[in-house]
Amino acid sequence: MRGRNGMLMLAAMMAAAAGGNSPFMTGYPERRKLSDEEMKRRAHALNPVDLTKHEFIIKGEKIMASNKKTAMKIYANRHPESKKRKK
């Protein structure tokens, strides 16, 4: 190892041996685990949604509505064939 590349390699090896942070080290810092609440906060900051609506699952279909009654109405409008007509 001669010249500039040799000196850079020597400096990198010395920094690695010392265990300190060096501009030659290319590792990523360890990420800490985020709690569920923090994950929700971050997701909302990136993609804000209407928080007055909740997710309801009716017969396997996910529906966003403000309450259960409204969710049932939305489901009924989406599936008119499921309504039973009187003869």
Backbone as XML, in Angstrom:
<?xml version="1.0"?>
<chain id="A" units="angstrom">
  <residue number="1" name="MET">
    <atom name="N" x="0.833" y="-1.169" z="0.000"/>
    <atom name="CA" x="0.000" y="0.000" z="0.000"/>
    <atom name="C" x="0.883" y="1.239" z="0.000"/>
  </residue>
  <residue number="2" name="ARG">
    <atom name="N" x="0.780" y="1.930" z="-1.076"/>
    <atom name="CA" x="1.582" y="3.143" z="-1.182"/>
    <atom name="C" x="0.699" y="4.319" z="-1.535"/>
  </residue>
  <residue number="3" name="GLY">
    <atom name="N" x="1.174" y="5.462" z="-1.217"/>
    <atom name="CA" x="0.496" y="6.674" z="-1.626"/>
    <atom name="C" x="-0.732" y="6.984" z="-0.781"/>
  </residue>
  <residue number="4" name="ARG">
    <atom name="N" x="-1.601" y="7.743" z="-1.406"/>
    <atom name="CA" x="-2.777" y="8.245" z="-0.697"/>
    <atom name="C" x="-3.736" y="7.122" z="-0.282"/>
  </residue>
  <residue number="5" name="ASN">
    <atom name="N" x="-3.982" y="6.150" z="-1.152"/>
    <atom name="CA" x="-4.889" y="5.049" z="-0.818"/>
    <atom name="C" x="-4.385" y="4.261" z="0.386"/>
  </residue>
  <residue number="6" name="GLY">
    <atom name="N" x="-3.088" y="4.095" z="0.468"/>
    <atom name="CA" x="-2.516" y="3.382" z="1.606"/>
    <atom name="C" x="-2.715" y="4.145" z="2.897"/>
  </residue>
  <residue number="7" name="MET">
    <atom name="N" x="-2.577" y="5.454" z="2.845"/>
    <atom name="CA" x="-2.770" y="6.272" z="4.048"/>
    <atom name="C" x="-4.230" y="6.257" z="4.491"/>
  </residue>
  <residue number="8" name="LEU">
    <atom name="N" x="-5.148" y="6.306" z="3.517"/>
    <atom name="CA" x="-6.566" y="6.256" z="3.855"/>
    <atom name="C" x="-6.934" y="4.906" z="4.484"/>
  </residue>
  <residue number="9" name="MET">
    <atom name="N" x="-6.377" y="3.850" z="3.936"/>
    <atom name="CA" x="-6.651" y="2.521" z="4.479"/>
    <atom name="C" x="-6.088" y="2.406" z="5.885"/>
  </residue>
  <residue number="10" name="LEU">
    <atom name="N" x="-4.904" y="2.934" z="6.108"/>
    <atom name="CA" x="-4.282" y="2.908" z="7.431"/>
    <atom name="C" x="-5.138" y="3.681" z="8.431"/>
  </residue>
  <residue number="11" name="ALA">
    <atom name="N" x="-5.633" y="4.852" z="8.026"/>
    <atom name="CA" x="-6.474" y="5.653" z="8.917"/>
    <atom name="C" x="-7.778" y="4.934" z="9.224"/>
  </residue>
  <residue number="12" name="ALA">
    <atom name="N" x="-8.344" y="4.271" z="8.238"/>
    <atom name="CA" x="-9.592" y="3.539" z="8.453"/>
    <atom name="C" x="-9.381" y="2.372" z="9.402"/>
  </residue>
  <residue number="13" name="MET">
    <atom name="N" x="-8.281" y="1.656" z="9.245"/>
    <atom name="CA" x="-8.001" y="0.523" z="10.137"/>
    <atom name="C" x="-7.729" y="0.999" z="11.554"/>
  </residue>
  <residue number="14" name="MET">
    <atom name="N" x="-7.061" y="2.127" z="11.708"/>
    <atom name="CA" x="-6.790" y="2.658" z="13.043"/>
    <atom name="C" x="-8.095" y="3.097" z="13.723"/>
  </residue>
  <residue number="15" name="ALA">
    <atom name="N" x="-8.989" y="3.716" z="12.951"/>
    <atom name="CA" x="-10.274" y="4.147" z="13.511"/>
    <atom name="C" x="-11.111" y="2.934" z="13.909"/>
  </residue>
  <residue number="16" name="ALA">
    <atom name="N" x="-11.074" y="1.881" z="13.092"/>
    <atom name="CA" x="-11.834" y="0.673" z="13.413"/>
    <atom name="C" x="-11.287" y="0.007" z="14.664"/>
  </residue>
  <residue number="17" name="ALA">
    <atom name="N" x="-9.986" y="0.011" z="14.816"/>
    <atom name="CA" x="-9.372" y="-0.594" z="15.988"/>
    <atom name="C" x="-9.683" y="0.215" z="17.246"/>
  </residue>
  <residue number="18" name="ALA">
    <atom name="N" x="-9.769" y="1.524" z="17.107"/>
    <atom name="CA" x="-10.058" y="2.376" z="18.259"/>
    <atom name="C" x="-11.523" y="2.278" z="18.654"/>
  </residue>
  <residue number="19" name="GLY">
    <atom name="N" x="-12.392" y="1.871" z="17.725"/>
    <atom name="CA" x="-13.803" y="1.712" z="18.035"/>
    <atom name="C" x="-14.585" y="3.003" z="17.983"/>
  </residue>
  <residue number="20" name="GLY">
    <atom name="N" x="-13.996" y="4.074" z="17.543"/>
    <atom name="CA" x="-14.692" y="5.359" z="17.476"/>
    <atom name="C" x="-15.376" y="5.552" z="16.138"/>
  </residue>
  <residue number="21" name="ASN">
    <atom name="N" x="-16.209" y="6.561" z="16.094"/>
    <atom name="CA" x="-16.860" y="6.896" z="14.832"/>
    <atom name="C" x="-15.870" y="7.647" z="13.966"/>
  </residue>
  <residue number="22" name="SER">
    <atom name="N" x="-15.829" y="7.262" z="12.750"/>
    <atom name="CA" x="-14.879" y="7.835" z="11.819"/>
    <atom name="C" x="-15.592" y="8.078" z="10.496"/>
  </residue>
  <residue number="23" name="PRO">
    <atom name="N" x="-15.155" y="9.065" z="9.718"/>
    <atom name="CA" x="-15.788" y="9.254" z="8.404"/>
    <atom name="C" x="-15.548" y="8.082" z="7.471"/>
  </residue>
  <residue number="24" name="PHE">
    <atom name="N" x="-14.618" y="7.207" z="7.819"/>
    <atom name="CA" x="-14.336" y="6.045" z="6.981"/>
    <atom name="C" x="-15.284" y="4.890" z="7.270"/>
  </residue>
  <residue number="25" name="MET">
    <atom name="N" x="-15.937" y="4.931" z="8.417"/>
    <atom name="CA" x="-16.854" y="3.848" z="8.782"/>
    <atom name="C" x="-18.168" y="4.088" z="8.047"/>
  </residue>
  <residue number="26" name="THR">
    <atom name="N" x="-18.716" y="3.062" z="7.445"/>
    <atom name="CA" x="-19.922" y="3.225" z="6.637"/>
    <atom name="C" x="-21.111" y="2.495" z="7.230"/>
  </residue>
  <residue number="27" name="GLY">
    <atom name="N" x="-21.113" y="2.185" z="8.496"/>
    <atom name="CA" x="-22.224" y="1.483" z="9.102"/>
    <atom name="C" x="-23.390" y="2.408" z="9.398"/>
  </residue>
  <residue number="28" name="TYR">
    <atom name="N" x="-24.578" y="1.861" z="9.518"/>
    <atom name="CA" x="-25.767" y="2.623" z="9.856"/>
    <atom name="C" x="-25.991" y="2.554" z="11.355"/>
  </residue>
  <residue number="29" name="PRO">
    <atom name="N" x="-26.511" y="3.621" z="11.962"/>
    <atom name="CA" x="-26.794" y="3.555" z="13.394"/>
    <atom name="C" x="-27.941" y="2.582" z="13.663"/>
  </residue>
  <residue number="30" name="GLU">
    <atom name="N" x="-27.933" y="1.970" z="14.817"/>
    <atom name="CA" x="-28.985" y="1.018" z="15.150"/>
    <atom name="C" x="-30.293" y="1.763" z="15.359"/>
  </residue>
  <residue number="31" name="ARG">
    <atom name="N" x="-31.374" y="1.206" z="14.840"/>
    <atom name="CA" x="-32.681" y="1.830" z="15.008"/>
    <atom name="C" x="-33.386" y="1.181" z="16.182"/>
  </residue>
  <residue number="32" name="ARG">
    <atom name="N" x="-33.984" y="2.019" z="17.005"/>
    <atom name="CA" x="-34.711" y="1.465" z="18.147"/>
    <atom name="C" x="-36.108" y="1.078" z="17.704"/>
  </residue>
  <residue number="33" name="LYS">
    <atom name="N" x="-36.698" y="0.138" z="18.416"/>
    <atom name="CA" x="-38.051" y="-0.297" z="18.107"/>
    <atom name="C" x="-39.031" y="0.789" z="18.507"/>
  </residue>
  <residue number="34" name="LEU">
    <atom name="N" x="-40.004" y="1.068" z="17.661"/>
    <atom name="CA" x="-41.005" y="2.070" z="17.955"/>
    <atom name="C" x="-42.243" y="1.403" z="18.535"/>
  </residue>
  <residue number="35" name="SER">
    <atom name="N" x="-42.874" y="2.076" z="19.478"/>
    <atom name="CA" x="-44.098" y="1.530" z="20.052"/>
    <atom name="C" x="-45.233" y="1.690" z="19.039"/>
  </residue>
  <residue number="36" name="ASP">
    <atom name="N" x="-46.333" y="1.002" z="19.292"/>
    <atom name="CA" x="-47.480" y="1.084" z="18.387"/>
    <atom name="C" x="-48.005" y="2.507" z="18.292"/>
  </residue>
  <residue number="37" name="GLU">
    <atom name="N" x="-48.014" y="3.194" z="19.428"/>
    <atom name="CA" x="-48.524" y="4.569" z="19.439"/>
    <atom name="C" x="-47.641" y="5.487" z="18.581"/>
  </residue>
  <residue number="38" name="GLU">
    <atom name="N" x="-46.328" y="5.318" z="18.669"/>
    <atom name="CA" x="-45.416" y="6.126" z="17.862"/>
    <atom name="C" x="-45.575" y="5.816" z="16.376"/>
  </residue>
  <residue number="39" name="MET">
    <atom name="N" x="-45.781" y="4.532" z="16.057"/>
    <atom name="CA" x="-45.976" y="4.142" z="14.659"/>
    <atom name="C" x="-47.239" y="4.789" z="14.101"/>
  </residue>
  <residue number="40" name="LYS">
    <atom name="N" x="-48.326" y="4.807" z="14.896"/>
    <atom name="CA" x="-49.570" y="5.424" z="14.446"/>
    <atom name="C" x="-49.384" y="6.920" z="14.228"/>
  </residue>
  <residue number="41" name="ARG">
    <atom name="N" x="-48.655" y="7.570" z="15.152"/>
    <atom name="CA" x="-48.416" y="8.998" z="15.028"/>
    <atom name="C" x="-47.618" y="9.322" z="13.765"/>
  </residue>
  <residue number="42" name="ARG">
    <atom name="N" x="-46.593" y="8.530" z="13.498"/>
    <atom name="CA" x="-45.774" y="8.760" z="12.301"/>
    <atom name="C" x="-46.575" y="8.508" z="11.030"/>
  </residue>
  <residue number="43" name="ALA">
    <atom name="N" x="-47.365" y="7.442" z="11.030"/>
    <atom name="CA" x="-48.169" y="7.126" z="9.851"/>
    <atom name="C" x="-49.179" y="8.233" z="9.592"/>
  </residue>
  <residue number="44" name="HIS">
    <atom name="N" x="-49.755" y="8.772" z="10.651"/>
    <atom name="CA" x="-50.734" y="9.844" z="10.473"/>
    <atom name="C" x="-50.055" y="11.123" z="9.978"/>
  </residue>
  <residue number="45" name="ALA">
    <atom name="N" x="-48.848" y="11.378" z="10.431"/>
    <atom name="CA" x="-48.129" y="12.569" z="9.981"/>
    <atom name="C" x="-47.802" y="12.468" z="8.493"/>
  </residue>
  <residue number="46" name="LEU">
    <atom name="N" x="-47.485" y="11.267" z="8.023"/>
    <atom name="CA" x="-47.162" y="11.087" z="6.609"/>
    <atom name="C" x="-48.413" y="11.055" z="5.742"/>
  </residue>
  <residue number="47" name="ASN">
    <atom name="N" x="-49.487" y="10.465" z="6.260"/>
    <atom name="CA" x="-50.710" y="10.298" z="5.479"/>
    <atom name="C" x="-51.906" y="10.643" z="6.349"/>
  </residue>
  <residue number="48" name="PRO">
    <atom name="N" x="-52.220" y="11.936" z="6.500"/>
    <atom name="CA" x="-53.323" y="12.301" z="7.389"/>
    <atom name="C" x="-54.667" y="11.823" z="6.845"/>
  </residue>
  <residue number="49" name="VAL">
    <atom name="N" x="-55.491" y="11.301" z="7.718"/>
    <atom name="CA" x="-56.822" y="10.826" z="7.351"/>
    <atom name="C" x="-57.831" y="11.434" z="8.308"/>
  </residue>
  <residue number="50" name="ASP">
    <atom name="N" x="-59.081" y="11.297" z="7.978"/>
    <atom name="CA" x="-60.139" y="11.802" z="8.833"/>
    <atom name="C" x="-60.242" y="10.894" z="10.058"/>
  </residue>
  <residue number="51" name="LEU">
    <atom name="N" x="-59.944" y="11.438" z="11.237"/>
    <atom name="CA" x="-59.940" y="10.624" z="12.449"/>
    <atom name="C" x="-61.332" y="10.425" z="13.030"/>
  </residue>
  <residue number="52" name="THR">
    <atom name="N" x="-62.354" y="11.055" z="12.443"/>
    <atom name="CA" x="-63.712" y="10.860" z="12.951"/>
    <atom name="C" x="-64.310" y="9.561" z="12.440"/>
  </residue>
  <residue number="53" name="LYS">
    <atom name="N" x="-63.694" y="8.960" z="11.441"/>
    <atom name="CA" x="-64.209" y="7.701" z="10.891"/>
    <atom name="C" x="-63.432" y="6.523" z="11.458"/>
  </residue>
  <residue number="54" name="HIS">
    <atom name="N" x="-64.139" y="5.411" z="11.609"/>
    <atom name="CA" x="-63.549" y="4.187" z="12.119"/>
    <atom name="C" x="-63.771" y="3.073" z="11.102"/>
  </residue>
  <residue number="55" name="GLU">
    <atom name="N" x="-63.005" y="2.020" z="11.257"/>
    <atom name="CA" x="-63.122" y="0.900" z="10.332"/>
    <atom name="C" x="-64.060" y="-0.150" z="10.926"/>
  </residue>
  <residue number="56" name="PHE">
    <atom name="N" x="-65.090" y="-0.504" z="10.168"/>
    <atom name="CA" x="-66.019" y="-1.553" z="10.570"/>
    <atom name="C" x="-65.928" y="-2.673" z="9.548"/>
  </residue>
  <residue number="57" name="ILE">
    <atom name="N" x="-66.017" y="-3.913" z="10.013"/>
    <atom name="CA" x="-65.987" y="-5.054" z="9.112"/>
    <atom name="C" x="-67.359" y="-5.700" z="9.147"/>
  </residue>
  <residue number="58" name="ILE">
    <atom name="N" x="-68.052" y="-5.637" z="8.005"/>
    <atom name="CA" x="-69.391" y="-6.204" z="7.896"/>
    <atom name="C" x="-69.350" y="-7.282" z="6.824"/>
  </residue>
  <residue number="59" name="LYS">
    <atom name="N" x="-69.590" y="-8.498" z="7.244"/>
    <atom name="CA" x="-69.575" y="-9.667" z="6.355"/>
    <atom name="C" x="-68.280" y="-9.731" z="5.547"/>
  </residue>
  <residue number="60" name="GLY">
    <atom name="N" x="-67.164" y="-9.457" z="6.206"/>
    <atom name="CA" x="-65.850" y="-9.564" z="5.581"/>
    <atom name="C" x="-65.427" y="-8.358" z="4.767"/>
  </residue>
  <residue number="61" name="GLU">
    <atom name="N" x="-66.237" y="-7.321" z="4.697"/>
    <atom name="CA" x="-65.898" y="-6.127" z="3.926"/>
    <atom name="C" x="-65.564" y="-4.982" z="4.880"/>
  </residue>
  <residue number="62" name="LYS">
    <atom name="N" x="-64.432" y="-4.330" z="4.654"/>
    <atom name="CA" x="-64.017" y="-3.213" z="5.497"/>
    <atom name="C" x="-64.699" y="-1.938" z="5.014"/>
  </residue>
  <residue number="63" name="ILE">
    <atom name="N" x="-65.347" y="-1.241" z="5.951"/>
    <atom name="CA" x="-66.061" y="-0.017" z="5.623"/>
    <atom name="C" x="-65.655" y="1.064" z="6.617"/>
  </residue>
  <residue number="64" name="MET">
    <atom name="N" x="-65.287" y="2.244" z="6.104"/>
    <atom name="CA" x="-64.951" y="3.377" z="6.953"/>
    <atom name="C" x="-66.211" y="4.212" z="7.159"/>
  </residue>
  <residue number="65" name="ALA">
    <atom name="N" x="-66.602" y="4.394" z="8.426"/>
    <atom name="CA" x="-67.792" y="5.169" z="8.739"/>
    <atom name="C" x="-67.659" y="5.743" z="10.146"/>
  </residue>
  <residue number="66" name="SER">
    <atom name="N" x="-68.544" y="6.693" z="10.456"/>
    <atom name="CA" x="-68.479" y="7.327" z="11.771"/>
    <atom name="C" x="-69.110" y="6.462" z="12.859"/>
  </residue>
  <residue number="67" name="ASN">
    <atom name="N" x="-70.089" y="5.614" z="12.477"/>
    <atom name="CA" x="-70.684" y="4.706" z="13.464"/>
    <atom name="C" x="-71.181" y="3.438" z="12.772"/>
  </residue>
  <residue number="68" name="LYS">
    <atom name="N" x="-71.643" y="2.481" z="13.560"/>
    <atom name="CA" x="-72.039" y="1.169" z="13.037"/>
    <atom name="C" x="-73.282" y="1.281" z="12.144"/>
  </residue>
  <residue number="69" name="LYS">
    <atom name="N" x="-74.210" y="2.133" z="12.539"/>
    <atom name="CA" x="-75.438" y="2.285" z="11.756"/>
    <atom name="C" x="-75.139" y="2.812" z="10.356"/>
  </residue>
  <residue number="70" name="THR">
    <atom name="N" x="-74.274" y="3.793" z="10.267"/>
    <atom name="CA" x="-73.889" y="4.341" z="8.969"/>
    <atom name="C" x="-73.145" y="3.296" z="8.143"/>
  </residue>
  <residue number="71" name="ALA">
    <atom name="N" x="-72.326" y="2.505" z="8.799"/>
    <atom name="CA" x="-71.589" y="1.453" z="8.091"/>
    <atom name="C" x="-72.562" y="0.431" z="7.505"/>
  </residue>
  <residue number="72" name="MET">
    <atom name="N" x="-73.613" y="0.094" z="8.242"/>
    <atom name="CA" x="-74.616" y="-0.848" z="7.732"/>
    <atom name="C" x="-75.338" y="-0.261" z="6.516"/>
  </residue>
  <residue number="73" name="LYS">
    <atom name="N" x="-75.635" y="1.036" z="6.543"/>
    <atom name="CA" x="-76.289" y="1.688" z="5.405"/>
    <atom name="C" x="-75.386" y="1.680" z="4.178"/>
  </residue>
  <residue number="74" name="ILE">
    <atom name="N" x="-74.097" y="1.964" z="4.391"/>
    <atom name="CA" x="-73.136" y="1.944" z="3.276"/>
    <atom name="C" x="-73.060" y="0.550" z="2.679"/>
  </residue>
  <residue number="75" name="TYR">
    <atom name="N" x="-73.037" y="-0.473" z="3.545"/>
    <atom name="CA" x="-72.978" y="-1.855" z="3.057"/>
    <atom name="C" x="-74.227" y="-2.185" z="2.254"/>
  </residue>
  <residue number="76" name="ALA">
    <atom name="N" x="-75.404" y="-1.771" z="2.756"/>
    <atom name="CA" x="-76.664" y="-2.055" z="2.059"/>
    <atom name="C" x="-76.702" y="-1.376" z="0.692"/>
  </residue>
  <residue number="77" name="ASN">
    <atom name="N" x="-76.170" y="-0.172" z="0.598"/>
    <atom name="CA" x="-76.150" y="0.518" z="-0.698"/>
    <atom name="C" x="-75.179" y="-0.129" z="-1.674"/>
  </residue>
  <residue number="78" name="ARG">
    <atom name="N" x="-74.108" y="-0.675" z="-1.162"/>
    <atom name="CA" x="-73.133" y="-1.336" z="-2.043"/>
    <atom name="C" x="-73.620" y="-2.690" z="-2.531"/>
  </residue>
  <residue number="79" name="HIS">
    <atom name="N" x="-74.492" y="-3.334" z="-1.757"/>
    <atom name="CA" x="-74.966" y="-4.682" z="-2.083"/>
    <atom name="C" x="-76.493" y="-4.710" z="-2.139"/>
  </residue>
  <residue number="80" name="PRO">
    <atom name="N" x="-77.069" y="-4.137" z="-3.169"/>
    <atom name="CA" x="-78.540" y="-4.120" z="-3.234"/>
    <atom name="C" x="-79.133" y="-5.507" z="-3.459"/>
  </residue>
  <residue number="81" name="GLU">
    <atom name="N" x="-78.354" y="-6.441" z="-4.005"/>
    <atom name="CA" x="-78.876" y="-7.785" z="-4.243"/>
    <atom name="C" x="-79.118" y="-8.561" z="-2.959"/>
  </residue>
  <residue number="82" name="SER">
    <atom name="N" x="-78.512" y="-8.120" z="-1.861"/>
    <atom name="CA" x="-78.699" y="-8.832" z="-0.596"/>
    <atom name="C" x="-79.994" y="-8.429" z="0.117"/>
  </residue>
  <residue number="83" name="LYS">
    <atom name="N" x="-80.652" y="-7.361" z="-0.362"/>
    <atom name="CA" x="-81.920" y="-6.953" z="0.230"/>
    <atom name="C" x="-83.001" y="-7.956" z="-0.194"/>
  </residue>
  <residue number="84" name="LYS">
    <atom name="N" x="-83.819" y="-8.326" z="0.748"/>
    <atom name="CA" x="-84.915" y="-9.245" z="0.429"/>
    <atom name="C" x="-86.160" y="-8.409" z="0.166"/>
  </residue>
  <residue number="85" name="ARG">
    <atom name="N" x="-86.731" y="-8.628" z="-0.992"/>
    <atom name="CA" x="-87.946" y="-7.887" z="-1.369"/>
    <atom name="C" x="-89.180" y="-8.685" z="-0.996"/>
  </residue>
  <residue number="86" name="LYS">
    <atom name="N" x="-90.184" y="-7.957" z="-0.591"/>
    <atom name="CA" x="-91.455" y="-8.610" z="-0.308"/>
    <atom name="C" x="-92.188" y="-8.855" z="-1.605"/>
  </residue>
  <residue number="87" name="LYS">
    <atom name="N" x="-92.876" y="-9.979" z="-1.684"/>
    <atom name="CA" x="-93.602" y="-10.328" z="-2.924"/>
    <atom name="C" x="-95.054" y="-9.964" z="-2.815"/>
  </residue>
</chain>
